[in-house]
Amino acid sequence: MNDIQMVDLRGQYLRIKDEMDAALAQVLNSARFIRGPVVSRFEAALAEYTKTEHAIGVANGTDALQIAYMALGIGPGDEIITPSFTFIATAEAAALLGAVPVFADIDPDTFCLDPVSVEACITSQTRAIVPVHLFGQSADMDPINALASKYNLAVIEDNAQAIGATYKETPTGGLGIMGTCSFFPSKNLGAYGDGGAILTSDAELETRCRTITNHGGRHKYYNEMVGLNSRLDALQAAILEVKLRHLESFTRRRRTAAAYYNALFENVDEVVCPHEAPRGRHVYHQYVIRVKKRDELISSLSESGIPHAIYYPVPLHRQPVFGMDSSPPVLPVTEQACKEVLALPMHTELTTSQQDTVAEKVINHATRLIHA
Ligand SMILES: Cc1ncc(COP(=O)(O)O)c(C=O)c1O
């Protein structure tokens, strides 16, 4: 057996153990577990890092999306346009509010929203476009923002997978009216539990978001609207504050690992490496290749003990929850991607010898299967 993992959170903890243990001990000694100075400090550091005015810590990335939608007043009958090739939360948070997620197709190279497909989805009910910066790379924001201006729509970036990425030198999360983050442990900036944040430079939206996170009230026991209890707790904020200080070096490690995989797969026709669009910095939340005969390949990789994952095997428009199991393909680029994508181990602790092992198995199995 090898010790290769998709994500090595323990190895990363050991790298920053002293700093992390001290930060946690401080919170435990302060006994301030909800709100308090650590949460405010982390929010300020996150806003600065993303070049936004405000960061609002919340309980997870799904709540961040729901609260952002609520802050815009999105509700029954409204439509939001999202990719179908994303995690369920992007659409689910809208559906929970009675809104309708309308699914647009993606660009085949970056897997992010295709602006042409977005425009075709716009109706008189559309309220927002929600691009997802998938796998750590920004969507093409200029044409998306241009559509939003033309049709008077809000843009909320689902930045769960791309903290630290840029679009034309601007950090993702600050390119629309709001951006949302997830601090799920395996994310590039991951807590040791759940966490999330909303980013915005609009003061009114910041107030609305904060009010919603606090049971719809700005002052204790005075409630103005229906809200949630959705807080980033102080222990998670302390963990994230430490990790944010290391995020640039973590990102460099991921990018170095991606470049090494690219070199190993160079001249291997059976493996299509991730495409880095020149528009910004890719932070490789995932290293996702495309291969033919993907499902046969993953059986062989499982037998060889090589970790792998499929993000995403079923597009959202084909999920039973959204009730559209129609054929022929309605979003052909998305559906093709679901059949071909394969995520390989990617994290800050990956060694070149582990990558050699992964690549060797992928190349051997893929070559054998595709030419069988
Ligand atoms: C694109 C995307 N959006 C939203 C979320 C939801 O984040 P969380 O798990 O923190 O609720 C995730 C998490 O996996 C995600 O990948």
The ligand as a Gaussian input file, in Angstrom:
#p B3LYP/6-31G(d) Opt

LIG

0 1
 C      -18.768000      25.016000      -5.602000
 C      -19.216000      24.839000      -4.182000
 N      -20.202000      25.624000      -3.704000
 C      -20.636000      25.524000      -2.449000
 C      -20.109000      24.593000      -1.574000
 C      -20.701000      24.460000      -0.220000
 O      -19.808000      24.661000       0.819000
 P      -20.036000      23.978000       2.248000
 O      -19.717000      22.541000       2.133000
 O      -19.070000      24.715000       3.133000
 O      -21.440000      24.224000       2.656000
 C      -19.069000      23.774000      -2.002000
 C      -18.480000      22.780000      -1.089000
 O      -18.089000      21.701000      -1.440000
 C      -18.616000      23.888000      -3.346000
 O      -17.623000      23.107000      -3.824000

